[in-house]
Amino acid sequence: MVERALEAGCRPFRALVDGSRIPPVADRFVERGGEAFVGGDQVRKLVAGLGVLHSVIALFHRPQRPSASELAKRCHRLVIVEGVDNPANIGSIVRNAAALGWDGILLDHTSADPLSRRALRVAMGTAFSIPHARTTSLIDELGAMTDRRLYALTPHADAADIRTILVPADHRRAILIGSERNGLSDAVLSFATQVRIPMAAGVDSLNAAAAAAVACYALA
Ligand SMILES: C[S@@+](CC[C@H](N)C(=O)[O-])C[C@H]1O[C@@H](n2cnc3c(N)ncnc32)[C@H](O)[C@@H]1O
């Protein structure tokens, strides 16, 4: 994770490293302007707050985020989330989007932070390489996306089967994913073509991140 953050150009701040086996990444951390301190096993465990003992724990300055409109301008394939407040789900959505070649994540203000510790761990550092933006006015941003096809993911039976959707290769597109509890709001649903991933009878829905993976693959 520390390697990936450095590779992505994130600016290092402070690191705590295992003094008995200093990891090579500590040198690069310092070369790029960070400060590294030695911490024993107990100290590193205490600071990380996890059961696992890491050879390096690091803090970086938060990279500057693009605005929602800058992100939309720049990205051909956008994943948009509304109300996804579980950081593990956000981490998983980021990882799926990055792995399947999508190039940006737009989050509404109630969704979890892709740079929170839990989300970063689940995303395995991919959050450093795929840009994201947050917005307090998702509806306005969607209204401005007139050059893009919008696909709202919903398990509802009257939505179009995702297997019937064909997006021409040169068309900009976005998928929209809703919260675990309520799904996408009616306001957001009304902006987009509603698509569903067919499921076995009796199953209510897929997890938001699983639905994102299927849709990122199917609509890529
Ligand atoms: C746990 S589901 C939410 C279920 C919620 N009760 C609803 O009716 O939308 C979380 C999100 O994953 C996506 N999702 C889950 N299952 C889906 C499916 N079968 N087809 C399309 N999207 C799905 C949707 O974006 C949904 O908002």
The ligand as an SDF file (V2000), in Angstrom:
LIG
                    3D

 27 29  0  0  0  0  0  0  0  0999 V2000
  -28.3700   -4.0970   -1.7530 C   0  0  0  0  0  0  0  0  0  0  0  0
  -28.8250   -3.2460   -3.1920 S   0  0  0  0  0  0  0  0  0  0  0  0
  -30.1700   -2.2680   -2.6510 C   0  0  0  0  0  0  0  0  0  0  0  0
  -31.4360   -2.9960   -2.5640 C   0  0  0  0  0  0  0  0  0  0  0  0
  -32.6090   -2.0840   -2.4040 C   0  0  0  0  0  0  0  0  0  0  0  0
  -33.5740   -2.7630   -1.5910 N   0  0  0  0  0  0  0  0  0  0  0  0
  -33.2060   -1.7210   -3.7550 C   0  0  0  0  0  0  0  0  0  0  0  0
  -34.3530   -2.0230   -3.9610 O   0  0  0  0  0  0  0  0  0  0  0  0
  -32.5260   -1.1290   -4.6110 O   0  0  0  0  0  0  0  0  0  0  0  0
  -27.5490   -2.0490   -3.3950 C   0  0  0  0  0  0  0  0  0  0  0  0
  -27.3710   -1.5520   -4.8100 C   0  0  0  0  0  0  0  0  0  0  0  0
  -26.7790   -2.5640   -5.5990 O   0  0  0  0  0  0  0  0  0  0  0  0
  -27.2830   -2.5150   -6.9280 C   0  0  0  0  0  0  0  0  0  0  0  0
  -27.9380   -3.8030   -7.2010 N   0  0  0  0  0  0  0  0  0  0  0  0
  -28.1140   -4.8140   -6.3500 C   0  0  0  0  0  0  0  0  0  0  0  0
  -28.6750   -5.8620   -6.9480 N   0  0  0  0  0  0  0  0  0  0  0  0
  -28.8590   -5.5130   -8.2270 C   0  0  0  0  0  0  0  0  0  0  0  0
  -29.3880   -6.1760   -9.3740 C   0  0  0  0  0  0  0  0  0  0  0  0
  -29.8350   -7.4240   -9.3280 N   0  0  0  0  0  0  0  0  0  0  0  0
  -29.4230   -5.4990  -10.5420 N   0  0  0  0  0  0  0  0  0  0  0  0
  -28.9420   -4.2350  -10.6380 C   0  0  0  0  0  0  0  0  0  0  0  0
  -28.4300   -3.5700   -9.5870 N   0  0  0  0  0  0  0  0  0  0  0  0
  -28.3810   -4.1860   -8.3980 C   0  0  0  0  0  0  0  0  0  0  0  0
  -28.2420   -1.3350   -6.9890 C   0  0  0  0  0  0  0  0  0  0  0  0
  -27.5700   -0.1850   -7.4640 O   0  0  0  0  0  0  0  0  0  0  0  0
  -28.6460   -1.1620   -5.5470 C   0  0  0  0  0  0  0  0  0  0  0  0
  -29.0230    0.1740   -5.2870 O   0  0  0  0  0  0  0  0  0  0  0  0
  1  2  1  0
  2  3  1  0
  2 10  1  0
  3  4  1  0
  4  5  1  0
  5  6  1  0
  5  7  1  0
  7  8  2  0
  7  9  1  0
 10 11  1  0
 11 12  1  0
 11 26  1  0
 12 13  1  0
 13 14  1  0
 13 24  1  0
 14 15  1  0
 14 23  1  0
 15 16  2  0
 16 17  1  0
 17 18  1  0
 17 23  2  0
 18 19  1  0
 18 20  2  0
 20 21  1  0
 21 22  2  0
 22 23  1  0
 24 25  1  0
 24 26  1  0
 26 27  1  0
M  CHG  2   2   1   9  -1
M  END
$$$$
